[in-house]
Amino acid sequence: EHGEVWYESARVSAFGRNAKSRARARSVGFVFQSFLLLPGLSALDNVMLAARYAGRDAAAARRRAHELLDELGVLHRTGYFPPQLSGGEQQRVAFCRAVLNDPPLLLADEPTGNLDEANGAAILEALRSRARAGAAVVLVSHRPDAAAGATAVLHLREGRLEP
């Protein structure tokens, strides 16, 4: 019920707004159920937002973005805008944005909720791959298969977390 959040040997509560934003951009990737892509930006530019917020070198980030988009089968859609993409393509683009900076923590809230079976499986495998690479992955899902391979599974029942 009480506690503190620490980041790199400092209490987060002591950070100013800009420091919190920088820490989040560099260390936490968010995968949302509703994608949250900006409709006026191309798929590539949506992915590149993560690098801009983290202050990363644009050329290196662009190369990494292309690698990730290719890995998830949407490289051919880099110039398309979110309304021109299917739900599965939008989620894969959003996932690429979340992992572009190789964050040590990934928070995924129902990342497969709006996807067909194949795209859902691709996103789950991509999350597992990040976990195998050393990232901490916190996944919220109603899919029973989402927990496969997890090192810990908690259930939320009536507002309480249970093993």
Buried (B, 14 or more C-beta within 10 A) or exposed (E): EEEEEEBEEEEBEEBEEEEEEBBBBBBBBBBBBEBEBEEEBBBBBBBBBBBEBBEBEEEEBBEBBBEBBEBBEBBEBBEBBBEEBEEBBBBBBBBBBBBBBEBEEBBBBBBBBBBEEEBBBBBBEBBBEBBEEEBEBEBBBEBEEBBEEEEEEEEEEEEEEEE
